Amino acid sequence: MTETITALEMKTHLGRYLAGVESDDMEFLITRHERPVARLVPARTGRGTRAAALRRLASAPTRRKTDSMTTKQLIEEGRK
């Protein structure tokens, strides 16, 4: 969920906004004179990156053994 806040609000209540980002996966769009200037978002940790990588690996199509195929057969198979 993205909430828009002013730079002054961010400066005044930084701890509160950091706690919200850390615990609730909240995002804040920081504005100055009603113009967006920055975004405060959760940092992506190694755990999140690893978990996402494992999900991608699990959903990847399985590879077929190609030891018995010739190069020409592999090329033709790729064209299908």
GIFEN-V105828 format. One record per residue. N is the residue number from 1. RES is the residue in one letter. BURIAL is + if it has 24 or more other ideal C-beta (glycine too) atoms within 12 Angstrom, else -. Layout:
[[N,RES,BURIAL] [N,RES,BURIAL]]
This chain:
[[1,M,-] [2,T,-] [3,E,-] [4,T,-] [5,I,+] [6,T,-] [7,A,-] [8,L,-] [9,E,-] [10,M,+] [11,K,-] [12,T,-] [13,H,-] [14,L,-] [15,G,-] [16,R,-] [17,Y,+] [18,L,-] [19,A,-] [20,G,-] [21,V,+] [22,E,-] [23,S,-] [24,D,-] [25,D,-] [26,M,-] [27,E,-] [28,F,+] [29,L,+] [30,I,+] [31,T,-] [32,R,-] [33,H,-] [34,E,-] [35,R,-] [36,P,-] [37,V,-] [38,A,-] [39,R,-] [40,L,+] [41,V,-] [42,P,-] [43,A,-] [44,R,-] [45,T,-] [46,G,-] [47,R,-] [48,G,-] [49,T,-] [50,R,-] [51,A,-] [52,A,-] [53,A,-] [54,L,-] [55,R,-] [56,R,-] [57,L,-] [58,A,-] [59,S,-] [60,A,-] [61,P,-] [62,T,-] [63,R,-] [64,R,-] [65,K,-] [66,T,-] [67,D,-] [68,S,-] [69,M,-] [70,T,-] [71,T,-] [72,K,-] [73,Q,-] [74,L,-] [75,I,-] [76,E,-] [77,E,-] [78,G,-] [79,R,-] [80,K,-]]
